[in-house]
Amino acid sequence: MQLLDIATYFTSESDVSRVAKGRLDEADLSRLYAYPPRPRRPWIRANFVASIDGAVTADGVSAGLGTPADQAVFGVLRSLTDAVLVGAGTVRAENYGGVSLPDDTRRARVDRGLDELPPVVVVTASAELDPDARVFTDTTVTPIVVTTAAASADKKKALSDAGARIVEAGETTVTTGDLLGALDGLGLHRVLCEGGPGLFGQLIADDAVDDVCLTVSPLLVAGSAGRISHSASGAVRRMTRAHVVADDDGTLLTRWVKHRTEH
């Protein structure tokens, strides 16, 4: 992978000078994708992959669009975050398990003051999740389920018995304000949203997205695949390009940050 351009007015000059001019290694990528230092509230970063023609899935799952470069950045993004945030539909569709990172990455996280592994935070107003799903059975870190007071007590107990931490946020729906409050209360400020389109669309509509990492996979897909976000109504949010990274296979990895006048 090579850096094509960088917005130096967003990334400090010292960080730019420490990024390789040729091939990028994991340390370079960690600098390019670093969160703001010591965020005082949840900083919501979204990470998605899409085809050239805008498809969010190939053969029904986002993994069908993956490339080695995308996987490398995916791992770096997870290594930098306090929590991986996902909607219940994505947990079901992608068969989510807990986050797994190499031992050296875990040690590096601890050196940066983070826990060894970030938890997966699942948002579901109804608590309609299978207690036998991988997110509960294939994880080292306790998963967190953000749900509502109105969700079935039996379902919440079943998820708790499966090892989840249940956090009630809201009466009948989990609003963006409820979600951000729950994340803040848990001390989770570096947040990586990995989907799905409904949750991402809600966060966009409520102007809660700070940072978007979008991989453009060198594929044309066609068909009826959806897009990376959807919501009941449109919401135009201006973003600023932070950087563009390219791989030899045609993959483009872009990062976009909320326009600074909107902070």
C-alpha positions in Angstrom: 0.0 0.0 0.0 1.1 3.6 -0.7 -0.2 6.9 0.5 -1.5 9.0 -2.5 -2.3 12.1 -0.6 -3.0 13.4 2.9 -4.8 16.5 4.3 -2.0 18.0 6.4 -4.4 20.6 7.9 -6.1 17.7 9.7 -3.2 15.4 10.4 -0.3 17.1 12.3 2.9 17.8 10.5 4.8 15.6 12.9 2.5 12.7 12.1 2.9 13.3 8.4 6.7 13.3 8.7 6.6 9.9 10.4 4.6 8.2 7.6 6.6 6.3 5.1 7.0 7.8 1.6 6.9 4.4 0.0 5.3 1.2 1.2 3.2 1.6 4.3 3.7 -0.7 7.2 1.4 -1.4 10.2 3.0 1.5 12.2 2.4 3.9 9.4 -1.3 2.8 9.1 -1.7 3.2 12.9 -0.5 6.8 12.6 -2.8 7.6 9.6 -5.8 6.1 11.4 -5.2 7.4 14.9 -8.1 8.7 16.9 -7.9 12.2 18.4 -5.8 12.0 21.6 -7.9 11.6 24.7 -11.4 12.2 23.3 -13.7 13.5 26.0 -16.8 12.0 24.4 -17.5 9.0 22.1 -15.8 9.6 18.7 -17.8 7.6 16.2 -15.8 6.2 13.3 -17.5 4.1 10.7 -15.7 1.5 8.6 -17.2 0.1 5.4 -16.2 -1.5 2.1 -18.1 -1.0 -1.1 -17.7 -2.0 -4.8 -16.9 0.6 -7.5 -20.6 0.6 -8.4 -21.6 1.2 -4.8 -22.6 -2.3 -3.6 -22.2 -3.0 0.1 -22.1 -6.7 -0.3 -21.1 -9.4 -2.8 -22.9 -12.8 -2.6 -24.8 -11.3 0.4 -22.0 -10.4 2.7 -19.4 -7.6 2.9 -16.6 -10.2 3.1 -17.2 -10.8 -0.6 -15.7 -7.4 -1.3 -12.6 -7.8 0.9 -9.1 -7.5 -0.3 -5.7 -7.9 1.5 -5.3 -4.2 1.9 -8.8 -3.8 3.3 -8.2 -6.6 5.7 -4.9 -5.0 6.8 -6.7 -1.7 7.6 -9.6 -3.5 9.2 -7.2 -5.1 11.7 -5.5 -1.7 12.3 -8.8 0.0 13.0 -9.8 -2.7 15.5 -6.4 -2.4 17.2 -7.0 1.3 17.9 -10.6 1.2 19.2 -12.2 1.0 22.6 -15.2 -0.8 21.2 -16.6 -2.3 18.0 -20.2 -1.1 17.5 -22.7 -3.1 15.4 -26.4 -3.4 14.8 -28.2 -6.6 15.5 -28.9 -7.3 11.8 -25.2 -7.2 11.0 -24.5 -9.6 13.8 -26.9 -12.0 12.3 -26.0 -11.5 8.6 -22.2 -11.5 9.1 -22.1 -14.2 11.9 -20.1 -11.9 14.1 -17.8 -13.3 16.7 -15.7 -11.4 19.3 -12.7 -9.4 18.3 -9.4 -11.4 18.0 -6.0 -9.7 17.7 -2.4 -11.1 17.6 -0.5 -11.1 20.8 1.9 -8.4 19.8 -1.1 -6.1 18.9 -2.6 -6.8 22.3 0.6 -5.8 24.0 0.7 -2.6 21.9 -2.8 -1.8 22.9 -1.9 -2.2 26.6 1.1 0.0 26.1 -1.2 2.7 24.7 -3.5 2.5 27.7 -6.2 0.4 26.1 -7.6 -3.0 27.2 -6.1 -6.0 25.4 -9.2 -6.5 23.3 -12.2 -4.3 22.6 -15.7 -5.6 23.3 -18.4 -5.9 20.6 -21.3 -3.6 21.4 -24.6 -4.7 19.8 -27.5 -2.3 19.5 -30.9 -3.9 19.5 -34.1 -2.3 20.8 -35.9 -5.7 21.1 -33.0 -7.8 22.4 -33.9 -10.2 19.6 -30.6 -12.1 19.5 -29.7 -15.8 19.6 -27.9 -16.6 22.8 -26.0 -19.3 20.9 -24.7 -16.7 18.3 -20.9 -16.5 17.9 -20.9 -13.0 19.3 -21.6 -14.6 22.7 -20.0 -18.0 22.3 -16.8 -17.1 20.3 -15.3 -14.2 22.3 -12.7 -13.5 24.9 -14.2 -10.3 26.0 -17.7 -9.8 27.5 -20.0 -8.5 24.7 -22.3 -5.6 25.5 -25.9 -5.5 24.4 -27.4 -2.0 24.4 -31.2 -2.4 24.4 -34.3 -0.9 25.9 -36.4 -1.1 29.1 -39.3 -2.4 27.0 -37.4 -5.3 25.6 -38.5 -8.7 26.9 -37.1 -9.4 30.3 -36.8 -13.1 29.4 -34.8 -12.3 26.3 -32.5 -10.0 28.2 -32.0 -12.7 30.9 -31.2 -15.3 28.2 -28.5 -13.0 26.7 -27.1 -12.2 30.2 -27.0 -15.9 30.9 -25.1 -16.3 27.6 -22.4 -14.0 29.0 -23.5 -10.6 27.7 -23.5 -7.4 29.7 -27.0 -5.8 29.3 -27.2 -2.0 29.2 -30.7 -0.4 29.0 -30.7 2.9 27.0 -34.1 4.3 26.3 -37.6 3.1 26.9 -38.8 1.6 23.6 -36.1 2.7 21.1 -32.3 3.3 21.3 -31.9 6.8 20.1 -28.5 8.2 19.0 -28.5 10.2 22.2 -29.2 7.1 24.3 -26.5 5.2 22.5 -23.9 7.9 22.9 -24.8 8.3 26.6 -24.4 4.6 27.1 -21.0 4.5 25.4 -19.9 7.5 27.4 -21.1 5.9 30.7 -19.1 2.8 29.8 -16.0 4.9 29.1 -15.9 3.8 25.5 -14.8 6.9 23.6 -12.9 5.5 20.6 -15.8 3.7 18.8 -15.6 1.8 15.5 -19.0 1.3 13.9 -18.9 -1.7 11.5 -22.5 -1.6 10.5 -25.1 -2.1 9.5 -26.6 0.4 7.0 -29.5 1.2 9.3 -27.4 2.0 12.3 -25.0 4.0 10.2 -27.9 5.9 8.6 -29.3 6.7 12.0 -25.9 8.1 13.1 -25.6 10.2 10.0 -29.1 11.6 10.3 -28.3 12.6 13.9 -25.0 14.2 12.9 -23.1 11.8 15.1 -20.5 10.4 12.6 -17.0 11.9 13.1 -14.9 9.8 10.8 -15.6 7.5 7.9 -13.1 4.9 6.6 -14.3 3.7 3.2 -12.6 1.1 1.1 -13.4 1.0 -2.6 -12.9 -2.6 -3.7 -11.8 -3.0 -7.4 -15.0 -4.9 -8.3 -18.2 -4.3 -10.2 -21.1 -6.2 -8.6 -24.4 -5.0 -10.0 -27.4 -6.9 -8.7 -29.6 -5.6 -5.9 -27.1 -5.1 -3.2 -27.7 -2.2 -0.8 -25.6 0.8 0.1 -23.6 1.4 3.2 -26.2 3.6 4.8 -30.0 4.1 4.7 -32.4 6.2 6.7 -36.0 7.4 6.5 -35.0 10.7 5.1 -31.9 12.2 3.6 -29.2 14.1 5.6 -26.4 15.9 3.9 -23.2 16.0 6.0 -20.1 17.6 4.6 -16.9 15.7 5.2 -13.2 16.5 4.7 -10.8 14.1 3.0 -8.1 13.1 5.4 -6.1 10.7 3.2 -6.2 8.3 0.3 -4.2 5.0 0.3 -3.9 2.8 -2.8 -2.8 -0.9 -3.1 -1.4 -2.5 -6.2 -4.5 -4.5 -6.8 -6.6 -1.4 -7.3 -8.0 -1.1 -3.8 -8.5 2.5 -2.6 -8.7 3.2 1.1 -10.1 6.6 2.0 -10.6 8.4 5.3 -13.1 11.2 5.7 -13.6 13.4 8.8 -16.4 15.7 9.8 -15.8 19.1 8.4 -14.1 21.2 11.0 -16.6 24.0 11.0 -19.2 21.5 12.3 -17.2 20.4 15.3 
